[in-house]
Amino acid sequence: MYDVVLLTLAPGEDDPAGCGTGGDCCSSGTAPERGNCADTPRVPVLACADALTARGARVESVTARSDREIDAVLARLDGPPRPDGLDWPDPDGKTRLVVATASDGQLRAVMRRLVRRYAPPPSRRPADLADNRTVPDLPPIGVLPLDPSRSTAAGTPRDLAGQLGLPREPAAVAAAVLDGRVRRLDLLRNDGGSVTLDGALLGAADDAGTPLAWRGRVEVDDTVLSGGDDPLLAAAIGNAGGYAELGDVRLLSTADPADGTVEVAVAVPVVVRSRWGRRTARIEVRRARGRAVAVTPRDPEVPFLDDGVTGTLTRKRSWWIEPGAWAVYDR
């Protein structure tokens, strides 16, 4: 039978969950109430632990408040020592990991530490690593959403677990971890040292929700979507489809988290003239697919949202696809 670690992230010394300012890692309640959630297991975590235990699994619940504590959990997924001395995941291990997530940023935080643990330095690249990858097959994880209320007006969950159609109820998550299939997905790495599971949206809006134009060079492999002179309302970098829309405008067409490519789109305001000479403003969307994307801002600062975590782009940033690098337990 399996040893299962239920990992929950809480605000800590270095905000390991990547929740942004304030370390808001719990998704409901007032600020004082959220402060208590670090020490009290959430109801879904307890229910999932009970379901796993009922099936004979040995369960341990861990709350991590720092990267160091996350790393201590991930070390349990290591394989036997290798002759080259590299840390490497155990493909036949009996320890399984479930990450309880209040946000996609928390899931990304765990994947970032997995990549940091198992990605070999370029100077020690092993011969058994695939040519199109910089990391081995990362260990599969179970995803336990902590806030089932995060959904669209149509009732569809808007987090990454919802996009992927993963089980959400604790008992169903437990069943997937013990009996389900392993579903491998693409991973985006970037030269800033982080990873992207869903996607990134570059740009900002004013208080009324109107997009603010910015400029930057956006290129996908050998295709240039903007040379840096166009006013851009947004740029979407999609691994999955969470950043597919800008208001009523569809940015990404068919982002697929397992097709080995990244889809990129930019929204450009253009003015067209009708046959009667009337000038009409509309938004032009330019799209491309490829293995890598680079964005070079022409403005001093370009705000962005990456897997739900805010940031500011001040210099060139590149993302590249790692096909099938990470995996989840699914039905």
Protein Blocks (a to p, Z undefined) as FASTA:
>chain_A
ZZdddddddddfkopnonoghiiabfgdcfklmmmmmmmccfklmmmmmmmmmnopacdd
dddfbfklmmmmmmmmpccddfklpacddfkbcbdcddddfbfklmmmmmmmmmmmmmcc
fklccfklcfkbcbdcddddddddfblklccfkopafbfklmnopafbfklmmmmmmmmc
cddddddddfeopacfkbcceddddfkopacdddddddehjbcfbgolaccfbdcddfbl
mlmbghjacfbfcdcfklopacdddddddddddfkopacddddddddddfbdcdddfbfb
dcddeehiacddfbdcdddddehkbccddZZ
